[in-house]
Amino acid sequence: MGGWLLAKRAARKPDGGCRAIRAADISTAVEKLASEAAYHLGKEELAALERAAAEEKSPLGRATLEELLRNAAIAARGEYPLCQDTGLAVVFVDWGQDAHLVGGSLQDAVDQGVRRAQKNAYLRATVVGDPFERANTGDGTPAIVHLRLVPGDRVRLTLAAKGGGSENMSRVAMLRPGDGVEGLVAFALRAVREASGNPCPPVVVGLAAGGNFERVAELAKRALLRPLGRPNPEARYAALERRILDELNRTGIGPGGLGGTVTALAVHLEIAPCHIASLPVAININCHAHRHGEVEL
């Protein structure tokens, strides 16, 4: 969803030390983000679905998109979440190096916010404590937290509510450098074709190339946080995004996997340096309920 922005100022210490950020304020912000993301699609997402409904050539595909828009309108009234899978909370934290946290740990503060959202916004508990014993933790925690140290004394939190159906369709591959751009394109097309209707299309595709095994996966997920449809700032990669989007929409998968001309709403590609012997690539697929929000403290 389109982000909401909260600017919250805190006084510096008299000795000019670091700006204090309270753990309680982190929890409050995360609760708000998680609750809003579950019920409200952003303006960009709604506009993209409306364009898709107008452009879809399949009558069944168009009817599916119109149902998705009605679903979003019902959810926005605050009665029901956009999807029964209210997602795993993935929180990206850009922490200003001139700020320090007081009153608790970062993970505990984020989890407390997720826990309160799960209770107060009636979200489904979606986390198991052990991947094999499968016992539900009962409160949507722990969240996944990605921490990055940045200049300044502000803290930016970005929360993505990531559903299991789309997350399960994501892939990482270590291509050969000689595979090049065409290898990335083939990798993306193969992943979306194999996913078919499982990630609840029309999808938003986060792609990444570069870094290493773990970095490229994170980059693909971060790509989904870009405002929907905003192109890569480098012209050649913006053109590649458009090419891949066009090819995905020629697969015929269509809305809901029921056939049609709109399989994807957007492709976002992120690029990073990598080892001379490597070409890591990753795809992180999101469903039509493209749920995320942002806040700055």
N, C-alpha and C positions, 0 to 999 in steps of 0.2 A: 504494500500500500504506500501511497505517498506519505512522506514523513511529517511528523509534527515537531515543532522546534520549541524548546523551553530554554530560555536564557536565564540562568540563575547565578547571580554574582555573590561572591563571598569576600569578606574583608581580608586583607593580608595581615599577617602578624605585625605588631608594632616594629619588630626588628627587621622587617622586609623579607621574612622567610617565605617558604612555599605557601601557596594557597591551599587551604584545607577543604577537602571534599568529604562530606559525611557519608558513611555507609548507608545510613537510613535514607539519604536522598537518592543513592543508586537504586535501592530497593523500590522506592516510590516510582522512579522513572521507569524501571523495568516492568513493574506491574502495569503501568499505564500503556507502555508499548505493547505488551503481550495482549492486553485486553482489547486495545484498539485494533491490532492486526487481525484478531480473530473475527471481528464483526464488520470491518470497513475496508473495502478496496479503495485504493487511491484514485485520483482523477486520471492519471496516466493509464492505469489499468482499465478503468471503466471506458475511457475513450478508445483504447485499443480493442476492447471487446465490441464496442459499438461499430467501429470501422470494420472489424472482421465480419460482423453480422450483415453489414451492408455489402461487403465484397464477396462473401461466400456464395459459390455457384450451386452447391448442392442444397436442395430444399430441406433434406434431413439435417445437414450440417447447419444450415441457417436456423432451423427450429431449435437445434441444440444450443446454439449461441444465444438465442433469445431466452431460452430457459436459464442459462447461466446469468444473464442480466437480471432476470426476475429474481433469481436466487440472491444476487447481490443486493437488490433493493429490499428484500425481506430481511436479510441479515443486518442491513444498515439501520433497521428499526430497533435493533438491540434485543430481539427476541431469540434468535438462533444464530450460532456461528456460521460463517461461510461454508464450512465443511465439518463433518463429524470428526475428521482427523484434524485436531487443532494444532498439531505439529510439535516437533521437538524444538525448543527454544535455542537458537544459535545466536550468541551475542558477541558482536565485534566491538572492542573497546579501544578507542584511540585516546591514550592517556597522556596529557601534557606533562612534560618532565618537570615542570615547576609547580606541580600540584602533588599533594600527598593525601592518602586515604586515612580517615580517623573513624574509630568506632566499630571496627570489624574488618574481616577480610573481603576481598573483591568477590571471590566465588560464593561465599556465604551471602553477601549482599544481593548478588544477582539471583541466587536460588530463592532467597526470601521473596523477592519480587515475583518470580515465576510462581512460587507456591501460593502467594496471595491472589494472583490473577487466576490460577486454576480454581481456587475456591470461590472468589467473588464474581468472576465472569462465567462461571459454570463451564469451564473447559475440560475436555477429556484428559484423563491422566494417560500419558503416552510413553512413559519411560519404564523399562525394566531394570532392576538393579544388577542383574547378571545376564549375559547374553545367552546362556544355556539353561539356567534354572528358570528364567522368564518370570520371576515374581515382580509384579508391578510395584513401583515405589509409592504410588498412590497420590502423588502431588505434582507430577510433571517435572521433577528434578532428579538428578542434577542437570543444569543447562550446560551447553558447550560454550566455552568462553575463549575467544581469540584476543589476546592483548598485544597492542603495538604502542611503543613509546614514541611520542611526537613532540615537536617543539611547543612551547607555550604553557599556559596553566589552565587550559580548558579540558574537559573530558567529553568526548562524543561517544554515545552508545547507539549502536544500530542493531536492531533485533530482527531476525528472520525466523518465522514460524514454518518449519520445514516438515512437510508431510512425508510419511513413509513411502507411499506409492511412487512418488516422483523421485525421492532420494534413492530408492532401490534401483532405479534405472540409470544411475550415474556410473561413469567409467573412468579409469586411469589407464594409460598405456605408455610404454617407453618405446617410442618409435626410433628408427635409425635416422641420423641427420639427413641422409640422402632421400628420405621419404618426403621431406619438405612440406610445402603448403598443401600439395595434393594429398599427402598422407593425412594431414589434419582434416581436410574436407571429407575424405573417405571415412575416417574414424567417426566424425560427427554424424554423417549420414547413416552409417551402419548402426550406431548407438540408438538413434531415433527410430530407425526402421524396426530394430529388434524390440524396442520399448513399445511400439505401436500404441494401443489405447491405454496401456497400464498407467502412465503418468497423468491421465486425465487431460488430454489436449483440448484446446490449443495451449502449447507449452511456451515457456520462456527458457531459452537455452543459455547457460553460462559456459563459455569455453575458455580454455587457457592453454598456452604453450610456453615452455621454458621453466626455469627454476630447477627443481629436482622432484623426486617422487612425492614428498609430502607438500612441498610448496605449490606445485601445480594444482593439486586438489583444492587447496585453500583459495588460490587465485580464481579458480572456476566458480567457487561459491561466492567470492567477493564480486565477481562479474555480475551476478544476479542483483546486487545492491545498487547498481547504476540506475538512474532514472530510466524507466522503461522506454526503449527505443533510442536513447541518446547514443550516437555513434562513437566509436573509438576516436580519440582526437587525432590519430595519425591516419591520413587519407587512405593509404593502401590497406590498412586493417579495417577501416570503415567500409571500404569496397568489398573486402572479403566477408565481413558480416552480412552485407546485403546479398552477396552471392550464395552463401550458405543458407540464409533465410529463404531465398527464392527456391533453392533446390529442395529444402525441407518441405516447402509448401507444394511441391510437385510430387511428393511421395504418395499422395492420395489418402493418407491416414485420416485426416480431417478431424473436426470437433468430436470429442468423445470416442475417437477411434472408429467412427461410423461412416467414414468416407467424406471427402470434400477437398476444398482448395485452401483451407486455412488450418494447417497443422501446428504452426508456430507463430507467436505474436512478435517475437524479437529474438535476435541472437546478439549476445554481448561477448566480445573477445578481449581477453587480457593477455599481455605478452611480458615475459621477463627474461633476463639473461640466463644462460645455462652452460653446462660443461661442454667442452668441444666434442666429446664423444656421444652426447645425449640429445634427444629431442623428446622430453616429457610432454604429454598432452593429457588433458582432462576435460570431461563434460559433466556439468551438474545441471540436471533438468528440474525445472519447477513447473507445477501445474498451473492451470488458468487462475487459481486463487493465489496470486503472486503477493504474498503477505509479508510486509516488513514495515518498520518504522524507525525513526531516528530522533534523538534528543541530544542537546548539548547542555552541559552543566558548567 
